[in-house]
Amino acid sequence: QARLVESGGGLVQPGGSLRLSCKFPTTILSTFWSSTMGWYRQAPGDLRELVATITGGGEVNYADSARGRFTISKDNNKRAVYLQMNSLKPEDTAVYYCLRRYGGNDDWGQGTQVTVSS
């Protein structure tokens, strides 16, 4: 059973920043290098939606809502993926989920709550 461990969520004021982390300490290093990692989010009453992904080769993809404000990065040696979120807005409030895609399988983290409110 894959186990992704997320952290970094919390309460922040509009305009603030947060950095989410997702670590996969039990995976084989070579498979992590080859994995596509990503962040999705789900607000109450909404479907889960893409925020950003990064492939094993380092190609990144962002949702329009995240582009220019969020940055996804990957540290293969630490088996970790990060999401730096700047200029946060109330509409960014959601549970953020980490995704690992490898070999046709998707593994999800447990989610971390991000709340943007004054």
C-alpha positions in Angstrom: 0.0 0.0 0.0 1.5 3.3 -1.1 1.7 5.9 1.6 2.1 9.6 0.8 2.5 11.9 3.7 1.4 15.5 3.3 2.1 18.5 5.5 2.1 22.3 5.4 -1.6 23.2 5.3 -3.2 25.7 7.6 -4.9 29.0 8.0 -3.5 32.0 6.1 -4.8 35.5 5.3 -5.5 36.5 1.7 -2.3 37.5 0.0 -0.3 35.2 2.2 1.8 32.1 1.3 2.0 28.5 2.2 4.3 25.6 1.2 2.9 22.1 1.0 5.1 19.1 1.2 4.4 15.5 0.2 6.8 12.8 1.0 6.9 9.2 -0.1 9.5 7.6 2.1 8.7 4.0 1.4 9.0 4.1 -2.3 12.0 2.8 -4.3 14.1 5.7 -5.3 14.2 4.8 -9.0 10.5 4.6 -9.3 10.1 8.0 -7.6 12.4 9.5 -10.2 10.1 8.1 -13.0 6.8 9.1 -11.3 4.6 11.9 -12.2 3.7 13.8 -9.0 0.9 16.2 -8.6 -1.3 18.3 -6.4 -5.1 18.3 -6.6 -7.6 20.1 -4.5 -11.2 19.7 -3.5 -13.5 22.3 -2.0 -16.7 21.4 -0.2 -19.4 20.5 -2.8 -16.9 20.6 -5.7 -15.2 17.9 -7.6 -11.5 17.3 -7.1 -9.5 19.4 -9.5 -6.0 19.6 -10.8 -3.6 22.2 -9.4 -0.2 21.2 -10.8 1.8 18.2 -11.9 5.4 17.5 -12.6 6.7 14.6 -14.6 9.8 12.5 -13.9 11.6 14.6 -16.6 10.6 17.8 -14.8 7.9 19.0 -17.1 5.3 21.0 -15.2 1.7 21.7 -15.8 -0.6 24.1 -14.0 -4.2 24.8 -13.8 -5.1 28.3 -15.0 -6.1 29.2 -11.4 -2.6 28.3 -10.2 -0.4 29.5 -13.0 1.8 32.5 -11.9 1.0 32.1 -8.2 1.9 28.5 -7.4 5.1 26.6 -8.1 5.5 22.8 -8.0 8.9 21.2 -7.5 10.3 17.8 -6.8 13.3 16.6 -4.8 14.1 13.1 -6.0 16.7 12.3 -3.4 14.2 13.2 -0.6 11.3 11.4 -2.4 9.4 14.6 -2.0 7.2 17.0 -4.0 6.4 20.6 -2.9 3.8 23.2 -3.8 4.7 26.8 -3.0 1.6 28.9 -3.0 1.8 32.7 -3.1 -0.8 35.4 -3.3 -3.4 33.1 -1.8 -7.1 33.9 -2.3 -10.2 32.8 -0.4 -11.1 30.7 -3.4 -8.0 28.6 -2.9 -9.6 27.2 0.2 -9.8 23.4 -0.1 -8.3 20.1 0.9 -5.1 19.6 -1.1 -4.2 16.1 -2.1 -0.9 14.8 -3.3 -0.8 12.3 -6.2 1.8 9.8 -7.4 1.2 8.4 -10.9 3.4 5.4 -11.9 2.9 2.3 -13.9 -0.7 3.0 -14.6 -1.6 3.4 -11.0 -2.6 6.5 -9.0 -1.7 6.8 -5.3 -3.2 9.6 -3.2 -2.3 11.2 0.1 -4.8 11.8 2.9 -5.1 15.5 2.2 -4.2 18.6 4.0 -6.5 21.5 4.6 -5.7 25.0 3.3 -8.0 27.8 4.5 -7.5 31.4 3.2 -9.5 33.8 5.3 -9.1 37.1 7.1 
